[in-house]
Amino acid sequence: MELGKTAVVLGGSAAGLCAAGALAPHFEQVLVLERDELPAEAEHRRGVPQSKHPHFLLNSGRRAIGALFPGFEDDLIAAGGLHLMPSMDAAYLDGPGWSARKRSAMTMIYSSRILIERVLRDKVRELANVTIREGVTVTGLTTLDGAITGVDSDAGHLDADFVVDALGRGSSVGDWLTAAGWPKPQVRTLDAKVTYTSRWYDLPADRPASWWWQHLVIMPTQDKDKHPPEHEFLVNFFPIEGNRVIACMGSWGLEMPRTTDAFAASAARVRTPLFASAMDRCEPTSEVHLTRSTGNKWRRYDRWKTPPRGLAFIGDSICAFNPFYAQGISSAAGSALLLRDHLDRFDAKRFLAAQRKLLNVPWRLAMARDQGYACAVGTETLPEWQRRIVAAMSGPAFSLIVGAAREDDVVDEHFAKVFNLDESLGEMMRNPRVLAGLLRYRARAALGKHRVPFGFDPRVEPPAADYSAVATR
């Protein structure tokens, strides 16, 4: 199809900004319509309540954003983002205790969501043909003969040759299209009742000598004996720019603390005293922030026989994930890059088919764990017998892969690819070399012949020793 001159992006969050970067080379004018007034600096705003929680920028997302905005990663690090290797820079508590430190295939950029968006806004504003219009609420779309022709808002009507829906989980675009004659889109859902709660802290000027780590991760227990509910929490002490951290606790189906006193009390009951003692050494700079809107939701526009011409969906507006798995920004950036590659000869049905393949990787990864929870509701829930199998197998399977990755560089490489959405879990598990590595690790473990020790006492400080050389013997 002929693209025309004007493209309009609905929403100025990370997904919308990436979409603007994808559209800019193909249109004379790109307009981004954002309901909020956008801050000049890295600050919270009403439209992104999840910015108060930790955000991982996965490798696939880093590459996609870098392709859309060359220099993005360097700018993010220059603004304070931290380029770290989690296996060396994070203290990781899984299974019975602390894991050992060693070098691995995976690195990550740590920063706050608000810094990621500020750097993205700066990159977008460098594009001469892109304009961000703030304080604009979109109210509808206009259509003609199966094509999108414009956007209605409280600021008036805009003619548009192409529109991108980046309005997030609460997007009304599907309803507007249904009112205009398209069928109601099928929606796949799975809400595992994830709730997470966070508080921001300033780190002490002088870190204790025992703090070799920058990131602290505490995985939920696999212990079936009686234990405090807090042992089921997924916990992060997450480093961000400005010598700050976000202390975060989350769970599947459990009540989470809402006040500062309750937050401190719960922190004292997690699987290691290090989390609470680390918080005590820091200065709190916020109240407690709690989020419940965490269900997986995929609007299946790809199943329409005749999708609207001149319309694409990016980010949570088409597929939203349980945020525990850190897939949102990276999936949105990947979709935006895919859109750019399709714009030379855009066909909505062909693009949606390619996007379905892209989104299926993080979707299956999210399902692999969330379908095991009895509290989960939605279209993707399993029969009880299947759910019990998933619940029984997912934790031990994850620990097996993590354990093998400690001692096998090939397993480590593929696990990093899966975590970073560069490879599907199915592809990894069909790889003969990976399967051989898992079986070899399992056999060695049964004989007590671990190369790299693990399970260090969670009641004491995690070991600082580097076991990289031991792992490769």
C-alpha positions as CSV (number, residue, x, y, z in Angstrom):
1,M,0.0,0.0,0.0
2,E,1.0,3.6,-0.5
3,L,1.9,5.0,2.9
4,G,1.1,8.7,2.4
5,K,2.6,11.7,4.2
6,T,1.3,11.7,7.8
7,A,1.6,9.0,10.5
8,V,0.1,9.4,14.0
9,V,1.2,7.4,17.1
10,L,-1.3,7.0,19.9
11,G,0.7,7.2,23.1
12,G,4.1,8.6,24.1
13,S,5.4,5.9,26.4
14,A,8.2,3.5,25.5
15,A,6.2,1.6,22.9
16,G,5.0,4.8,21.2
17,L,8.4,6.4,21.1
18,C,9.9,3.3,19.5
19,A,7.0,3.3,17.0
20,A,7.9,7.0,16.2
21,G,11.5,5.9,15.5
22,A,10.2,3.2,13.1
23,L,7.9,5.6,11.2
24,A,10.2,8.6,10.9
25,P,12.2,7.3,7.8
26,H,8.9,6.6,5.9
27,F,6.7,9.6,6.4
28,E,7.1,13.4,6.0
29,Q,5.4,14.0,9.3
30,V,5.0,11.8,12.4
31,L,2.8,13.0,15.3
32,V,2.9,11.4,18.7
33,L,-0.2,12.1,20.8
34,E,0.3,11.8,24.5
35,R,-2.3,12.4,27.3
36,D,0.2,13.4,29.9
37,E,2.4,16.5,30.1
38,L,5.9,14.9,29.6
39,P,8.6,15.8,32.1
40,A,11.9,17.2,30.7
41,E,13.9,15.0,33.1
42,A,13.6,11.4,34.4
43,E,10.4,11.8,36.5
44,H,7.3,9.7,37.2
45,R,4.0,10.6,35.5
46,R,0.4,9.5,35.9
47,G,0.3,7.4,32.7
48,V,3.1,5.1,33.6
49,P,2.4,3.9,37.2
50,Q,4.6,0.9,36.7
51,S,7.7,3.2,36.4
52,K,8.0,2.9,40.2
53,H,9.0,-0.7,39.9
54,P,12.2,-2.3,38.5
55,H,12.6,-2.7,34.7
56,F,15.0,-4.9,33.0
57,L,16.1,-3.9,29.4
58,L,16.7,-7.3,27.8
59,N,19.4,-7.7,25.2
60,S,16.9,-8.1,22.4
61,G,15.3,-4.8,23.4
62,R,18.7,-3.1,23.7
63,R,19.5,-4.1,20.1
64,A,16.1,-3.2,18.7
65,I,16.1,0.2,20.3
66,G,19.7,0.7,19.2
67,A,18.7,-0.1,15.6
68,L,15.8,2.4,15.8
69,F,17.9,5.1,17.6
70,P,21.6,4.7,17.1
71,G,23.6,5.6,20.2
72,F,20.7,4.9,22.6
73,E,22.7,2.5,24.8
74,D,25.7,4.8,25.0
75,D,23.3,7.7,25.9
76,L,21.6,5.6,28.6
77,I,24.9,4.6,30.2
78,A,26.1,8.2,30.0
79,A,22.9,9.3,31.8
80,G,23.7,6.9,34.6
81,G,22.5,3.4,33.4
82,L,24.7,0.5,34.7
83,H,26.2,-2.1,32.3
84,L,26.5,-5.2,34.5
85,M,27.0,-8.9,34.2
86,P,24.4,-10.4,36.5
87,S,26.3,-13.6,37.2
88,M,29.2,-11.6,38.6
89,D,27.4,-8.5,39.9
90,A,24.3,-10.0,41.4
91,A,23.9,-12.1,44.6
92,Y,21.4,-14.8,43.6
93,L,19.5,-16.9,46.0
94,D,17.7,-19.9,44.4
95,G,16.8,-23.3,45.7
96,P,18.5,-24.0,49.0
97,G,20.9,-21.0,49.1
98,W,23.2,-18.6,47.4
99,S,24.7,-19.4,43.9
100,A,28.3,-18.9,43.2
101,R,29.7,-16.1,41.1
102,K,31.1,-16.8,37.7
103,R,31.3,-15.1,34.3
104,S,28.5,-15.8,31.9
105,A,27.2,-14.9,28.4
106,M,24.6,-12.4,29.7
107,T,25.0,-8.7,30.4
108,M,22.3,-6.2,31.1
109,I,21.7,-2.5,31.4
110,Y,20.2,-1.5,34.7
111,S,18.3,1.8,35.0
112,S,14.9,3.1,36.0
113,R,12.0,3.1,33.6
114,I,11.8,6.9,33.9
115,L,15.4,7.2,32.7
116,I,14.8,4.8,29.8
117,E,11.9,6.9,28.7
118,R,13.7,10.2,29.1
119,V,16.6,9.0,26.9
120,L,14.1,7.7,24.4
121,R,12.3,11.1,24.3
122,D,15.6,12.9,23.8
123,K,16.3,10.6,20.8
124,V,12.9,11.1,19.3
125,R,13.2,14.9,19.6
126,E,16.3,14.7,17.5
127,L,14.2,13.5,14.6
128,A,13.2,16.6,12.6
129,N,10.0,15.2,11.2
130,V,8.6,13.9,14.6
131,T,6.5,16.1,16.9
132,I,5.2,15.1,20.3
133,R,1.9,16.7,21.2
134,E,1.3,16.6,25.0
135,G,-1.9,16.8,26.9
136,V,-4.0,15.3,24.1
137,T,-6.6,12.6,24.8
138,V,-7.5,10.4,21.8
139,T,-11.2,9.7,21.6
140,G,-11.7,7.7,18.4
141,L,-10.6,6.8,14.9
142,T,-12.2,7.6,11.5
143,T,-12.4,5.0,8.8
144,L,-13.3,4.7,5.1
145,D,-13.6,1.6,2.9
146,G,-11.6,-0.6,5.3
147,A,-8.8,1.9,6.0
148,I,-8.0,4.2,8.9
149,T,-8.2,7.8,7.7
150,G,-7.8,9.8,10.9
151,V,-7.7,10.3,14.6
152,D,-10.2,12.2,16.8
153,S,-9.1,13.8,20.1
154,D,-10.1,16.4,22.6
155,A,-7.8,18.7,20.5
156,G,-9.8,18.1,17.3
157,H,-9.5,15.9,14.3
158,L,-6.3,14.8,12.5
159,D,-6.2,13.3,9.0
160,A,-3.8,10.3,9.1
161,D,-2.4,8.0,6.4
162,F,-1.1,5.6,9.0
163,V,-1.8,5.1,12.7
164,V,0.0,3.1,15.5
165,D,-1.9,2.1,18.6
166,A,0.5,2.3,21.5
167,L,-2.1,3.2,24.2
168,G,-1.2,0.2,26.4
169,R,-3.3,-2.3,28.3
170,G,-6.3,0.0,28.5
171,S,-6.4,0.8,24.8
172,S,-9.9,1.4,23.4
173,V,-8.9,1.0,19.7
174,G,-10.3,-2.5,19.6
175,D,-13.7,-1.2,20.7
176,W,-13.6,1.7,18.2
177,L,-12.9,-0.8,15.4
178,T,-15.7,-3.1,16.5
179,A,-18.1,-0.1,16.5
180,A,-16.8,0.7,12.9
181,G,-17.7,-2.8,11.7
182,W,-14.7,-5.1,12.4
183,P,-15.3,-8.2,14.5
184,K,-14.6,-8.1,18.2
185,P,-11.0,-9.4,18.5
186,Q,-10.4,-12.7,20.2
187,V,-8.4,-12.2,23.5
188,R,-6.2,-14.7,25.2
189,T,-5.7,-14.0,28.9
190,L,-4.0,-15.5,31.9
191,D,-3.9,-13.6,35.1
192,A,-1.8,-15.3,37.8
193,K,-2.7,-12.7,40.4
194,V,0.8,-11.2,40.5
195,T,1.1,-8.3,42.9
196,Y,4.3,-6.4,43.5
197,T,5.3,-3.6,45.8
198,S,8.4,-1.4,45.7
199,R,10.2,1.3,47.6
200,W,13.0,3.6,46.4
201,Y,16.2,4.1,48.4
202,D,19.5,6.1,48.3
203,L,22.5,3.8,48.7
204,P,24.9,4.7,51.5
205,A,27.9,6.8,50.4
206,D,30.3,4.1,51.6
207,R,29.1,0.6,50.7
208,P,30.0,-2.1,53.3
209,A,33.0,-4.1,52.3
210,S,30.8,-7.3,52.1
211,W,28.7,-5.7,49.3
212,W,30.6,-7.0,46.3
213,W,27.2,-7.3,44.7
214,Q,25.1,-4.5,43.1
215,H,21.9,-6.5,42.5
216,L,20.3,-8.8,45.0
217,V,17.8,-11.5,43.8
218,I,15.8,-13.9,46.0
219,M,13.8,-16.5,44.2
220,P,10.6,-18.1,45.6
221,T,11.3,-21.2,47.7
222,Q,10.6,-24.7,46.4
223,D,10.3,-26.0,49.9
224,K,6.9,-27.7,50.5
225,D,7.2,-27.7,54.3
226,K,5.5,-25.0,56.3
227,H,7.1,-21.6,55.9
228,P,6.3,-17.8,56.1
229,P,4.4,-16.5,53.0
230,E,7.3,-14.2,52.4
231,H,9.4,-17.2,51.3
232,E,7.1,-17.4,48.3
233,F,8.1,-13.8,47.3
234,L,10.3,-12.9,44.3
235,V,12.6,-10.2,45.7
236,N,14.8,-7.7,44.0
237,F,17.2,-5.1,45.4
238,F,17.6,-3.5,42.1
239,P,20.3,-0.9,41.2
240,I,19.5,2.2,39.1
241,E,21.2,5.4,38.2
242,G,22.1,8.0,40.8
243,N,23.4,5.6,43.4
244,R,19.9,4.4,44.1
245,V,18.1,1.1,44.4
246,I,14.5,-0.1,44.1
247,A,13.6,-2.7,46.8
248,C,10.8,-4.8,45.3
249,M,8.8,-7.8,46.6
250,G,6.3,-9.6,44.4
251,S,4.2,-12.8,44.6
252,W,1.6,-14.9,42.8
253,G,-1.7,-14.7,44.6
254,L,-0.6,-13.5,48.0
255,E,-1.4,-10.3,49.8
256,M,1.5,-7.8,49.6
257,P,2.4,-5.0,52.1
258,R,1.0,-1.6,51.3
259,T,2.5,0.6,54.1
260,T,6.1,1.4,55.0
261,D,5.8,-0.5,58.3
262,A,4.3,-3.6,56.7
263,F,6.9,-3.4,53.9
264,A,9.8,-3.5,56.5
265,A,8.1,-6.3,58.4
266,S,7.7,-8.4,55.3
267,A,11.3,-7.7,54.2
268,A,12.5,-9.1,57.6
269,R,10.7,-12.4,56.9
270,V,12.1,-13.2,53.4
271,R,14.5,-16.1,52.9
272,T,17.6,-14.1,53.8
273,P,18.2,-11.4,56.4
274,L,20.4,-9.6,53.9
275,F,17.5,-7.9,52.1
276,A,16.2,-6.2,55.2
277,S,19.7,-5.3,56.5
278,A,20.6,-3.8,53.1
279,M,17.4,-1.7,53.3
280,D,18.3,-0.6,56.8
281,R,21.7,0.8,55.6
282,C,19.9,2.9,52.9
283,E,17.8,6.0,53.1
284,P,14.2,5.6,51.9
285,T,13.1,8.3,49.4
286,S,9.6,7.2,48.5
287,E,6.5,5.6,49.9
288,V,5.5,2.1,49.1
289,H,4.1,1.6,45.5
290,L,1.8,-1.4,44.8
291,T,0.7,-2.7,41.4
292,R,-1.9,-5.4,40.6
293,S,-2.6,-4.9,36.9
294,T,-0.2,-7.7,35.8
295,G,-2.2,-10.2,33.8
296,N,-1.0,-11.6,30.4
297,K,-3.3,-10.4,27.7
298,W,-3.0,-10.9,23.9
299,R,-5.5,-9.2,21.6
300,R,-5.5,-11.5,18.5
301,Y,-5.9,-9.0,15.7
302,D,-3.8,-11.3,13.6
303,R,-6.9,-13.6,13.4
304,W,-8.9,-11.1,11.5
305,K,-9.5,-12.0,7.9
306,T,-9.4,-8.4,6.8
307,P,-7.5,-6.1,9.3
308,P,-7.8,-2.4,8.8
309,R,-5.4,-0.9,6.3
310,G,-3.0,1.7,7.7
311,L,-3.0,0.5,11.3
312,A,-0.5,-1.3,13.5
313,F,-0.4,-2.2,17.2
314,I,2.7,-1.9,19.3
315,G,3.4,-2.9,22.9
316,D,0.8,-3.7,25.6
317,S,-2.0,-2.5,23.2
318,I,-1.7,-5.9,21.5
319,C,0.2,-8.1,23.9
320,A,0.8,-7.4,27.6
321,F,2.8,-9.7,29.9
322,N,3.2,-10.4,33.5
323,P,5.9,-7.8,34.3
324,F,7.9,-10.2,36.5
325,Y,9.4,-11.5,33.2
326,A,10.7,-8.2,32.0
327,Q,9.4,-8.7,28.5
328,G,7.3,-5.5,27.9
329,I,9.7,-2.9,26.6
330,S,11.8,-5.4,24.7
331,S,8.8,-6.9,23.0
332,A,7.5,-3.4,22.1
333,A,10.9,-2.4,20.7
334,G,11.0,-5.6,18.7
335,S,7.6,-5.0,17.2
336,A,8.6,-1.4,16.3
337,L,11.7,-2.6,14.5
338,L,9.6,-5.3,12.7
339,L,7.2,-2.5,11.7
340,R,10.0,-0.4,10.2
341,D,11.2,-3.4,8.2
342,H,7.6,-3.9,6.8
343,L,6.8,-0.3,5.9
344,D,8.4,-0.3,2.5
345,R,5.5,-2.4,1.2
346,F,3.1,-2.5,4.2
347,D,0.4,-5.2,4.3
348,A,-1.5,-5.3,7.6
349,K,-2.2,-9.0,7.5
350,R,1.4,-9.9,6.6
351,F,2.7,-7.7,9.4
352,L,0.4,-9.1,11.9
353,A,1.5,-12.7,11.0
354,A,5.1,-11.7,11.4
355,Q,4.4,-10.0,14.7
356,R,2.5,-13.1,15.9
357,K,5.6,-15.1,15.5
358,L,7.7,-12.5,17.4
359,L,5.2,-12.3,20.3
360,N,4.8,-16.0,20.6
361,V,8.3,-16.3,22.1
362,P,7.7,-14.2,25.2
363,W,4.1,-15.4,25.4
364,R,5.1,-19.0,25.7
365,L,7.8,-18.2,28.2
366,A,5.2,-16.4,30.4
367,M,2.7,-19.3,30.1
368,A,5.4,-21.8,31.1
369,R,5.3,-20.6,34.6
370,D,2.0,-18.8,35.1
371,Q,-0.1,-21.7,34.0
372,G,1.2,-23.6,37.1
373,Y,-0.6,-21.4,39.7
374,A,-3.9,-22.5,41.1
375,C,-4.9,-18.8,41.5
376,A,-4.6,-18.1,37.8
377,V,-7.7,-17.2,35.8
378,G,-8.3,-16.6,32.1
379,T,-8.7,-18.3,28.8
380,E,-5.3,-20.0,29.0
381,T,-5.8,-21.9,32.3
382,L,-5.1,-25.6,32.2
383,P,-7.2,-28.6,33.4
384,E,-6.3,-29.2,37.0
385,W,-4.2,-32.3,36.3
386,Q,-2.1,-30.5,33.7
387,R,-1.8,-27.5,36.0
388,R,-0.4,-29.7,38.8
389,I,2.2,-31.2,36.4
390,V,3.3,-27.7,35.3
391,A,3.4,-26.5,39.0
392,A,5.5,-29.6,40.0
393,M,7.9,-29.4,37.0
394,S,8.4,-25.6,36.4
395,G,10.5,-24.9,39.5
396,P,12.8,-27.9,39.3
397,A,13.2,-27.5,35.6
398,F,14.2,-23.9,36.0
399,S,16.7,-24.9,38.7
400,L,18.1,-27.7,36.5
401,I,18.7,-25.2,33.6
402,V,20.3,-22.7,36.0
403,G,22.5,-25.3,37.5
404,A,23.6,-26.7,34.2
405,A,24.3,-23.1,33.0
406,R,26.7,-22.7,35.9
407,E,28.9,-25.5,34.5
408,D,28.2,-25.7,30.8
409,D,29.0,-22.7,28.5
410,V,26.7,-23.9,25.8
411,V,23.7,-24.2,28.1
412,D,24.6,-20.9,29.6
413,E,24.7,-19.3,26.2
414,H,21.3,-20.6,25.2
415,F,19.7,-19.8,28.5
416,A,20.9,-16.2,28.1
417,K,19.3,-16.2,24.7
418,V,16.0,-17.5,26.0
419,F,16.0,-15.0,28.9
420,N,16.7,-12.2,26.5
421,L,14.0,-13.3,24.0
422,D,16.6,-14.1,21.3
423,E,15.5,-17.8,21.3
424,S,12.3,-19.6,22.3
425,L,12.3,-22.0,25.2
426,G,11.2,-24.7,22.7
427,E,14.2,-24.1,20.4
428,M,16.5,-24.3,23.4
429,M,15.0,-27.6,24.6
430,R,15.2,-29.1,21.1
431,N,18.9,-28.4,20.8
432,P,20.8,-31.7,21.1
433,R,23.9,-30.1,22.7
434,V,21.7,-28.3,25.3
435,L,19.9,-31.6,26.1
436,A,23.3,-33.4,26.4
437,G,24.5,-30.6,28.8
438,L,21.4,-30.9,31.0
439,L,21.7,-34.7,31.1
440,R,25.4,-34.5,31.9
441,Y,24.7,-32.0,34.7
442,R,21.9,-34.2,36.1
443,A,24.1,-37.2,36.1
444,R,27.0,-35.4,37.8
445,A,24.7,-33.9,40.4
446,A,23.3,-37.4,41.2
447,L,26.9,-38.4,41.9
448,G,27.7,-35.3,43.9
449,K,30.3,-34.1,41.4
450,H,29.5,-30.5,41.0
451,R,32.2,-28.3,39.5
452,V,30.7,-25.1,40.8
453,P,29.4,-25.1,44.4
454,F,25.9,-23.7,45.2
455,G,23.4,-23.6,48.0
456,F,25.5,-21.4,50.3
457,D,23.8,-20.6,53.6
458,P,21.2,-17.9,53.0
459,R,21.5,-16.7,56.6
460,V,25.0,-15.3,55.9
461,E,26.6,-13.1,53.3
462,P,26.7,-14.5,49.8
463,P,30.2,-15.7,48.8
464,A,32.4,-13.2,46.9
465,A,34.7,-15.8,45.3
466,D,34.9,-16.0,41.5
467,Y,34.3,-19.6,40.3
468,S,34.7,-18.8,36.6
469,A,37.9,-20.9,36.3
470,V,36.4,-23.8,38.1
471,A,33.4,-23.9,35.8
472,T,35.4,-24.4,32.7
473,R,37.7,-27.2,33.8
